[in-house]
Amino acid sequence: MARPDHDLQERPPQGRPRDERIDTAVPKAVLELLREAGYSGLTMDAVAVRARTSKPALRRRWRSKQHLVVHALTGAAGTTPTPDTGCTHCDLIEGITTLSEAFAEPMGRRVLPALVADLADDPELDTEFRQTFFHPRRASTAAALRRGVERGDIRSDVDIDLLLDMLAATTYYRVLFGHLPITLTLAEDVVTAVLAGAATDAWRTVHLSH
């Protein structure tokens, strides 16, 4: 016997409805607390209070404070940082700038070294960091480099993976060791230095002629 039409309609999901406000309030709270208390001072309880939610509500979405940090950093830095404006040089500078801004002092020095240590000890967290933060950002910049090859700005025989590491390495290195600051011109300085070794003569004519 056929079921009535109303029985065939999709039933509403069971359980407590998702609180959409948390999606905005929690990352904001995490970033604020990281700036105020640092990585070691961040707790799930403090985030719950600042975001005006409960610790069980946080636990339903994030397994630990480390996962909260990864989520907040991903939102702050973005997963597709490198745009397509038609200018390889400009696109790469903008992409690297988002990384510098995400780990700007004083938060970066108080967060990244400790987070990297936790990644080494927690394979599940490490996988999440790579999948949600590291690889998407890297893919975005890789696409910009390939567009640069297509435009004739970058040599076709260049090692894309090596360029990606070189472009991001300076920011990570300075944040991890704190020996030099993240300056306002760092992204442009790095992009110019890297492309000067990988670029075609056409790119050199435009950007190094002065």
MOCOR-V227477 format. One record per helix or strand. SS is the DSSP state (alpha for helix, beta for strand). FROM is the first residue (numbers start at 1). TO is the last residue. Records with the same first field share a line. If there is no record, write none. Layout:
# MOCOR-V227477
SS->FROM-TO  FROM-TO
This chain:
# MOCOR-V227477
alpha->5-8  21-41  44-50  55-61  65-77  88-102  107-121  123-151  160-177  186-198  201-207
beta->154-154  199-199
